Every structure is written in structure tokens, then in C-alpha cells.
């Protein structure tokens, strides 16, 4: 009985596995965000952003304010039972103020990153579209899905996910 069950499982895996491959013929998935942020030019641009004075200053401020917030929270936890209500209220206000400062700084840093991302997309859009169109023709892709449109897919399968290939081709093109 075990041999029959094992044989049935093997046959069904072979049958459904090969039909799955047949069904993906002519279909591909692409992750444009990974492309725009995964090229060598994008990595270099983000490294330059992170090394900029403005970005470093914001990051340092975040670390400083986060440390102050943690210290205030630790003090409140440790000394809270022996503190007066006004001391507790002052610490709560300080923690709240530092938390708001942290949110503002994180938004400011995020805005710098988003601005760079938009710039990269604008600069690379034409090249990306050219490379994607060439791959569609070369690989005879009939259906190209955006990664965001799918609930799940096998992202490591190069027959389905063309994103790494697009990134590689863009990097090669930018070297020339």
C-alpha cells in the first residue's frame, strides 16, 4: 500500500509539475521597484545620499533623540514609584516631545530617500522600458505581470522572475 501511495504521489508531482511549467511558458513577473533601486547606479546614489551631510545630521539627530527618549523611559520605569506626579508628568511630556521629534526626523529622512527614488525612476525609466521590451521579444513573453499584482509567485525561478536579468542588463548598458 505504501508503494502504491508513493508511486501515486510521484506520478502526480511529475504530472502537475510539468503542467505548471507548461502553463508558465510565455509568462513572466517583474518588480519595477526592485529594478529602480537594485541597479548599480541606484546603490551608488543611495550610498552618496547616506554620506551626505544633511542625511548624516538627520541620522545622528535620530540616534541622539532616541537615546534621550529611552533614558527618560528607563528613568520613569525605575524611579516612577518614588517620583511626584509633576515629575512623572514632566517625563511623560519629554518622552512625547522626543517621540514627535523622532517622527518628524524619520519623515524628513524618508522624504530625502523618496526624492532620490523618484529621481532614479525618472532617470532610468526609458532604459528600463527599452530593456524590458527587448526581453519580452527575446524570451517571447506573452504576459508580463507586475510583482505587486500577484499574491505569490516563485521569485527565485528565473523562468518566471525576470527582474534580476533586467537589473543585470541595465548595469551592463550603463557600463558601456
C-alpha distance (Angstrom), angle and dihedral (degrees) to the residues before:
residue distance angle dihedral
X1 . . .
X2 3.82 . .
X3 3.80 90.7 .
X4 3.81 92.0 51.4
X5 3.81 91.8 48.7
X6 3.81 91.2 47.8
X7 3.80 90.9 48.2
X8 3.82 91.6 49.8
X9 3.79 91.3 49.5
X10 3.81 91.3 49.0
X11 3.81 93.2 47.9
X12 3.81 92.5 47.4
X13 3.81 91.4 49.1
X14 3.78 90.9 50.4
X15 3.79 92.5 46.4
X16 3.79 97.6 44.5
X17 3.79 93.4 37.0
X18 3.79 92.9 55.7
X19 3.80 92.8 42.6
X20 3.78 88.8 52.5
X21 3.79 90.1 54.5
X22 3.77 90.6 47.5
X23 3.79 90.4 50.8
X24 3.80 92.6 53.3
X25 3.79 93.0 53.1
X26 3.78 106.8 119.2
X27 3.81 93.4 13.0
X28 3.77 127.6 104.2
X29 3.78 141.2 168.8
X30 3.78 126.8 -137.4
X31 3.79 131.8 -170.4
X32 3.79 107.0 -154.5
X33 3.80 94.2 -175.4
X34 3.80 90.6 55.1
X35 3.80 88.6 49.2
X36 3.80 95.9 50.3
X37 3.81 92.2 46.5
X38 3.81 98.0 34.5
X39 3.78 102.2 61.4
X40 3.78 121.8 103.3
X41 3.81 89.4 -114.6
X42 3.81 90.8 54.3
X43 3.80 93.0 48.3
X44 3.79 90.5 49.9
X45 3.82 91.8 47.8
X46 3.82 91.4 51.0
X47 3.80 91.1 47.8
X48 3.80 89.3 52.0
X49 3.81 90.2 48.6
X50 3.80 91.5 50.7
X51 3.81 89.9 49.7
X52 3.82 93.2 49.4
X53 3.80 117.9 110.6
X54 3.81 93.6 -122.2
X55 3.81 94.0 51.4
X56 3.81 92.8 44.9
X57 3.81 90.9 49.1
X58 3.81 91.7 51.8
X59 3.81 91.9 46.3
X60 3.81 91.4 48.7
X61 3.82 90.5 48.6
X62 3.80 89.8 51.1
X63 3.80 91.5 52.1
X64 3.82 92.1 46.5
X65 3.81 95.6 47.9
X66 3.79 92.3 43.3
X67 3.81 89.5 53.2
X68 3.81 90.9 49.6
X69 3.80 90.5 48.8
X70 3.80 92.2 50.2
X71 3.81 91.4 47.6
X72 3.80 91.0 51.2
X73 3.81 91.6 47.6
X74 3.82 91.0 48.4
X75 3.79 91.1 49.3
X76 3.79 90.6 49.5
X77 3.79 91.3 49.5
X78 3.80 94.2 45.3
X79 3.80 101.5 38.3
X80 3.80 98.9 24.0
X81 3.80 96.8 103.3
X82 3.81 91.9 55.4
X83 3.82 97.6 39.6
X84 3.77 125.1 99.5
X85 3.80 118.8 -113.1
X86 3.82 91.5 -108.3
X87 3.84 91.4 52.6
X88 3.81 89.5 50.0
X89 3.81 90.8 48.0
X90 3.82 90.6 50.4
X91 3.81 91.2 51.0
X92 3.82 91.7 47.2
X93 3.82 89.3 51.8
X94 3.80 91.0 48.1
X95 3.81 91.6 49.8
X96 3.80 91.0 47.6
X97 3.81 92.0 48.2
X98 3.81 92.1 48.6
X99 3.81 90.5 47.8
X100 3.81 90.2 53.1
X101 3.81 90.2 47.8
X102 3.81 89.5 51.2
X103 3.79 91.6 50.6
X104 3.80 90.9 49.7
X105 3.81 92.6 48.6
X106 3.81 91.9 46.9
X107 3.81 89.6 51.5
X108 3.80 90.4 48.5
X109 3.81 91.6 50.9
X110 3.81 90.5 44.5
X111 3.81 89.9 51.9
X112 3.81 90.3 54.9
X113 3.81 90.5 50.1
X114 3.80 92.4 45.7
X115 3.80 91.7 48.7
X116 3.79 90.0 52.5
X117 3.81 90.6 47.0
X118 3.80 91.6 53.3
X119 3.79 90.5 47.8
X120 3.81 91.0 50.9
X121 3.80 91.8 48.7
X122 3.80 91.4 50.4
X123 3.81 92.3 48.0
X124 3.80 95.7 45.3
X125 3.82 101.8 35.6
X126 3.79 95.8 94.6
X127 3.81 94.3 46.3
X128 3.80 92.4 45.5
X129 3.80 92.1 50.8
X130 3.81 91.4 47.8
X131 3.81 92.3 50.7
X132 3.81 92.5 45.0
X133 3.82 91.6 50.0
X134 3.81 90.7 49.9
X135 3.82 90.7 50.1
X136 3.81 91.8 48.3
X137 3.79 89.1 56.4
X138 3.82 96.3 40.2
X139 3.81 94.7 47.5
X140 3.81 94.2 36.8
X141 3.79 91.5 -125.0
X142 3.78 112.1 -176.2
X143 3.80 98.7 177.3
X144 3.79 123.4 32.7
X145 3.79 115.8 -172.7
X146 3.77 126.6 -163.7
X147 3.81 112.1 -125.3
X148 3.80 90.3 -125.3
X149 3.82 90.9 59.5
X150 3.80 94.2 60.6
X151 3.77 129.1 76.8
X152 3.81 91.2 -151.8
X153 3.78 142.2 -15.7
X154 3.77 138.2 165.0
X155 3.78 98.3 -88.9
X156 3.79 94.9 -176.6
X157 3.80 93.5 58.8
X158 3.83 107.5 100.0
X159 3.81 89.7 -160.8
X160 3.80 88.9 64.4
X161 3.82 106.3 24.8
X162 3.81 110.2 58.4
X163 3.82 94.5 171.5
X164 3.84 96.8 100.5
X165 3.80 90.7 47.7
X166 3.81 91.6 51.1
X167 3.82 90.8 50.0
X168 3.80 91.0 49.3
X169 3.82 92.4 49.4
X170 3.82 92.1 48.2
X171 3.81 90.4 50.1
X172 3.82 90.1 50.2
X173 3.79 91.4 48.1
X174 3.80 92.8 50.1
X175 3.83 90.5 51.6
X176 3.80 91.3 57.6
